[in-house]
Amino acid sequence: MSTRLRIRIGSETFTATLLDNPTVTAFRARLPLTVTMVELNGNEKYYELPQSLPTNAANPGTIQAGDLLLYGSNTLVLFYETFTTSYRYTRLGRIDNPTGLAAALGRGNVAVTFELQ
């Protein structure tokens, strides 16, 4: 099983390292996936998956730019800013080098492709 994820946003491509957990196993089974992610709070993009994934939510304390997390059981969230949080998420993985991520994602909704590398 690949632990490497390619994330394509327009002409930009980012690589991410996935964790080894039941949530990631279920997520990988849905790839490749191209979705329109919705802007929220000036720090994240999210997409409501049509089916729930297994969860093991915890409060990370600080969200890092490049974190790929699951909120609830079906909201895929890609963060492009670092900030503290009181919310609980299930970790999926993290973009290896998030430099340029915020610029690639832009200010509005955006098409994002997730595929195994």
VOGUTI-845415 format. One record per atom (N, C-alpha, C): residue number from 1; residue in one letter; atom name; x, z, y. Coordinates in steps of 0.02 Angstrom, whole numbers, m for minus. Layout:
N
 midren drenza tigu      X      Z      Y
    NUM      A   CA      X      Z      Y
...
END
This chain:
117
 midren drenza tigu      X      Z      Y
      1      M    N     41      0    m59
      1      M   CA      0      0      0
      1      M    C     44      0     63
      2      S    N     28    m44    109
      2      S   CA     67    m48    171
      2      S    C     50     10    217
      3      T    N    102     37    247
      3      T   CA     91     89    297
      3      T    C    103     60    367
      4      R    N    111     m5    371
      4      R   CA    124    m39    434
      4      R    C     62    m78    455
      5      L    N     45    m72    519
      5      L   CA    m14   m104    546
      5      L    C      7   m147    605
      6      R    N    m20   m207    609
      6      R   CA     m8   m251    666
      6      R    C    m72   m248    708
      7      I    N    m64   m237    774
      7      I   CA   m120   m233    820
      7      I    C   m109   m288    872
      8      R    N   m155   m337    872
      8      R   CA   m149   m393    919
      8      R    C   m201   m386    974
      9      I    N   m177   m390   1037
      9      I   CA   m220   m385   1096
      9      I    C   m200   m444   1140
     10      G    N   m243   m495   1143
     10      G   CA   m225   m555   1181
     10      G    C   m161   m584   1152
     11      S    N   m111   m596   1195
     11      S   CA    m48   m625   1172
     11      S    C      3   m572   1152
     12      E    N    m15   m508   1158
     12      E   CA     30   m453   1141
     12      E    C     19   m429   1070
     13      T    N     73   m410   1036
     13      T   CA     68   m382    969
     13      T    C    107   m316    967
     14      F    N     75   m266    939
     14      F   CA    106   m200    931
     14      F    C    106   m183    857
     15      T    N    156   m144    835
     15      T   CA    157   m120    767
     15      T    C    144    m45    767
     16      A    N    111    m23    715
     16      A   CA     95     48    709
     16      A    C    112     71    638
     17      T    N    126    135    632
     17      T   CA    137    166    567
     17      T    C     75    206    550
     18      L    N     46    191    492
     18      L   CA    m13    226    469
     18      L    C      7    287    428
     19      L    N    m35    338    431
     19      L   CA    m24    398    390
     19      L    C    m48    385    319
     20      D    N    m35    431    275
     20      D   CA    m58    426    206
     20      D    C   m112    480    197
     21      N    N   m175    459    206
     21      N   CA   m231    505    196
     21      N    C   m293    465    176
     22      P    N   m346    499    152
     22      P   CA   m406    463    130
     22      P    C   m439    421    185
     23      T    N   m434    443    246
     23      T   CA   m463    405    302
     23      T    C   m427    338    310
     24      V    N   m361    339    307
     24      V   CA   m323    278    313
     24      V    C   m336    232    254
     25      T    N   m341    259    194
     25      T   CA   m356    219    135
     25      T    C   m422    181    145
     26      A    N   m473    215    169
     26      A   CA   m538    183    182
     26      A    C   m533    133    239
     27      F    N   m495    148    291
     27      F   CA   m486    102    347
     27      F    C   m450     39    325
     28      R    N   m397     46    286
     28      R   CA   m359    m12    261
     28      R    C   m403    m60    222
     29      A    N   m452    m32    185
     29      A   CA   m497    m74    144
     29      A    C   m541   m119    187
     30      R    N   m547   m104    252
     30      R   CA   m589   m144    297
     30      R    C   m548   m196    337
     31      L    N   m483   m197    325
     31      L   CA   m440   m243    363
     31      L    C   m434   m310    328
     32      P    N   m422   m364    364
     32      P   CA   m413   m368    436
     32      P    C   m480   m359    472
     33      L    N   m475   m337    534
     33      L   CA   m534   m321    574
     33      L    C   m522   m341    646
     34      T    N   m565   m382    674
     34      T   CA   m562   m399    745
     34      T    C   m625   m372    777
     35      V    N   m616   m331    828
     35      V   CA   m673   m297    859
     35      V    C   m666   m299    935
     36      T    N   m722   m289    969
     36      T   CA   m721   m280   1041
     36      T    C   m721   m205   1055
     37      M    N   m666   m181   1082
     37      M   CA   m660   m110   1097
     37      M    C   m684    m97   1169
     38      V    N   m720    m42   1177
     38      V   CA   m752    m24   1240
     38      V    C   m708     25   1278
     39      E    N   m701     14   1344
     39      E   CA   m663     59   1387
     39      E    C   m699    125   1396
     40      L    N   m660    180   1397
     40      L   CA   m688    246   1409
     40      L    C   m636    290   1445
     41      N    N   m655    320   1499
     41      N   CA   m617    372   1535
     41      N    C   m550    350   1564
     42      G    N   m535    286   1564
     42      G   CA   m471    264   1592
     42      G    C   m411    284   1550
     43      N    N   m423    301   1485
     43      N   CA   m368    321   1443
     43      N    C   m375    299   1370
     44      E    N   m431    267   1354
     44      E   CA   m443    249   1284
     44      E    C   m490    189   1278
     45      K    N   m485    157   1220
     45      K   CA   m532    106   1199
     45      K    C   m561    129   1133
     46      Y    N   m626    116   1123
     46      Y   CA   m657    137   1060
     46      Y    C   m702     83   1031
     47      Y    N   m714     89    966
     47      Y   CA   m758     44    930
     47      Y    C   m796     85    878
     48      E    N   m862     74    875
     48      E   CA   m904    108    825
     48      E    C   m903     67    761
     49      L    N   m870     93    709
     49      L   CA   m868     59    645
     49      L    C   m938     60    614
     50      P    N   m958      7    577
     50      P   CA  m1025      5    548
     50      P    C  m1035     56    491
     51      Q    N   m980     78    460
     51      Q   CA   m985    127    406
     51      Q    C   m937    184    420
     52      S    N   m958    243    398
     52      S   CA   m918    303    407
     52      S    C   m856    302    363
     53      L    N   m804    336    387
     53      L   CA   m743    347    348
     53      L    C   m738    421    332
     54      P    N   m700    439    280
     54      P   CA   m689    511    267
     54      P    C   m652    543    326
     55      T    N   m666    606    338
     55      T   CA   m635    639    396
     55      T    C   m598    702    376
     56      N    N   m551    720    419
     56      N   CA   m515    784    414
     56      N    C   m495    801    486
     57      A    N   m545    813    528
     57      A   CA   m534    820    599
     57      A    C   m498    885    618
     58      A    N   m456    879    668
     58      A   CA   m421    936    697
     58      A    C   m410    922    771
     59      N    N   m399    974    809
     59      N   CA   m383    964    880
     59      N    C   m308    952    887
     60      P    N   m289    893    912
     60      P   CA   m217    879    919
     60      P    C   m186    914    979
     61      G    N   m227    942   1024
     61      G   CA   m200    973   1084
     61      G    C   m182    923   1137
     62      T    N   m134    880   1121
     62      T   CA   m114    827   1167
     62      T    C   m120    760   1132
     63      I    N   m155    715   1164
     63      I   CA   m159    645   1141
     63      I    C    m99    609   1170
     64      Q    N    m66    569   1129
     64      Q   CA     m9    529   1152
     64      Q    C    m30    456   1160
     65      A    N     m4    423   1211
     65      A   CA    m16    351   1217
     65      A    C      7    318   1152
     66      G    N    m36    276   1124
     66      G   CA    m21    242   1061
     66      G    C    m53    275   1000
     67      D    N    m86    333   1008
     67      D   CA   m119    365    952
     67      D    C   m180    323    930
     68      L    N   m187    314    865
     68      L   CA   m245    282    836
     68      L    C   m281    336    796
     69      L    N   m340    356    820
     69      L   CA   m376    412    791
     69      L    C   m448    394    775
     70      L    N   m480    436    736
     70      L   CA   m551    428    720
     70      L    C   m588    488    750
     71      Y    N   m638    473    791
     71      Y   CA   m680    526    819
     71      Y    C   m745    527    780
     72      G    N   m767    586    758
     72      G   CA   m824    588    713
     72      G    C   m806    553    649
     73      S    N   m854    519    619
     73      S   CA   m839    485    556
     73      S    C   m835    409    562
     74      N    N   m851    383    623
     74      N   CA   m851    310    627
     74      N    C   m828    281    694
     75      T    N   m798    322    738
     75      T   CA   m776    295    802
     75      T    C   m700    288    802
     76      L    N   m677    226    799
     76      L   CA   m606    210    801
     76      L    C   m583    212    874
     77      V    N   m531    250    888
     77      V   CA   m508    259    957
     77      V    C   m433    243    962
     78      L    N   m417    201   1010
     78      L   CA   m347    184   1026
     78      L    C   m333    210   1096
     79      F    N   m287    257   1101
     79      F   CA   m271    289   1165
     79      F    C   m212    253   1198
     80      Y    N   m217    243   1264
     80      Y   CA   m163    211   1300
     80      Y    C   m134    255   1355
     81      E    N   m157    317   1360
     81      E   CA   m129    366   1407
     81      E    C   m118    432   1369
     82      T    N    m72    473   1393
     82      T   CA    m59    539   1365
     82      T    C    m96    591   1406
     83      F    N   m131    637   1372
     83      F   CA   m169    690   1406
     83      F    C   m187    744   1356
     84      T    N   m207    801   1381
     84      T   CA   m229    856   1337
     84      T    C   m303    848   1322
     85      T    N   m325    874   1265
     85      T   CA   m394    867   1244
     85      T    C   m418    930   1207
     86      S    N   m483    941   1209
     86      S   CA   m514    994   1170
     86      S    C   m554    965   1112
     87      Y    N   m556    898   1107
     87      Y   CA   m594    865   1054
     87      Y    C   m555    865    988
     88      R    N   m591    851    934
     88      R   CA   m562    849    867
     88      R    C   m563    777    842
     89      Y    N   m508    758    810
     89      Y   CA   m500    690    784
     89      Y    C   m467    692    715
     90      T    N   m477    638    678
     90      T   CA   m440    627    616
     90      T    C   m387    575    631
     91      R    N   m325    592    616
     91      R   CA   m268    547    632
     91      R    C   m266    489    582
     92      L    N   m256    428    610
     92      L   CA   m246    369    570
     92      L    C   m173    346    573
     93      G    N   m145    348    633
     93      G   CA    m77    325    641
     93      G    C    m59    323    715
     94      R    N     m4    287    728
     94      R   CA     22    286    796
     94      R    C     61    221    807
     95      I    N     52    192    866
     95      I   CA     92    133    884
     95      I    C    164    155    893
     96      D    N    210    117    862
     96      D   CA    280    136    862
     96      D    C    310    137    933
     97      N    N    294     87    972
     97      N   CA    319     83   1041
     97      N    C    261     62   1086
     98      P    N    228    110   1119
     98      P   CA    169     93   1159
     98      P    C    184     65   1228
     99      T    N    247     49   1243
     99      T   CA    264     19   1307
     99      T    C    224    m46   1316
    100      G    N    188    m52   1371
    100      G   CA    148   m112   1384
    100      G    C     78   m109   1355
    101      L    N     61    m57   1318
    101      L   CA     m5    m53   1287
    101      L    C    m60    m50   1339
    102      A    N    m53     m7   1389
    102      A   CA   m106     m1   1441
    102      A    C   m117    m67   1476
    103      A    N    m63   m102   1492
    103      A   CA    m70   m168   1526
    103      A    C   m105   m218   1480
    104      A    N    m87   m219   1416
    104      A   CA   m118   m266   1369
    104      A    C   m193   m252   1361
    105      L    N   m211   m188   1358
    105      L   CA   m282   m170   1349
    105      L    C   m323   m182   1412
    106      G    N   m292   m177   1470
    106      G   CA   m328   m190   1532
    106      G    C   m379   m136   1549
    107      R    N   m422   m151   1596
    107      R   CA   m470   m101   1622
    107      R    C   m539   m106   1590
    108      G    N   m555   m162   1559
    108      G   CA   m622   m171   1532
    108      G    C   m622   m173   1456
    109      N    N   m677   m198   1428
    109      N   CA   m681   m205   1356
    109      N    C   m634   m260   1334
    110      V    N   m609   m256   1273
    110      V   CA   m557   m303   1251
    110      V    C   m561   m314   1175
    111      A    N   m546   m376   1155
    111      A   CA   m543   m393   1084
    111      A    C   m476   m370   1056
    112      V    N   m479   m335    999
    112      V   CA   m419   m309    966
    112      V    C   m423   m326    892
    113      T    N   m368   m351    865
    113      T   CA   m364   m365    793
    113      T    C   m318   m315    760
    114      F    N   m341   m286    706
    114      F   CA   m302   m240    665
    114      F    C   m291   m273    597
    115      E    N   m228   m279    576
    115      E   CA   m214   m309    511
    115      E    C   m151   m277    481
    116      L    N   m149   m275    416
    116      L   CA    m90   m248    383
    116      L    C    m31   m294    393
    117      Q    N     27   m265    399
    117      Q   CA     87   m304    412
    117      Q    C    119   m324    346
END
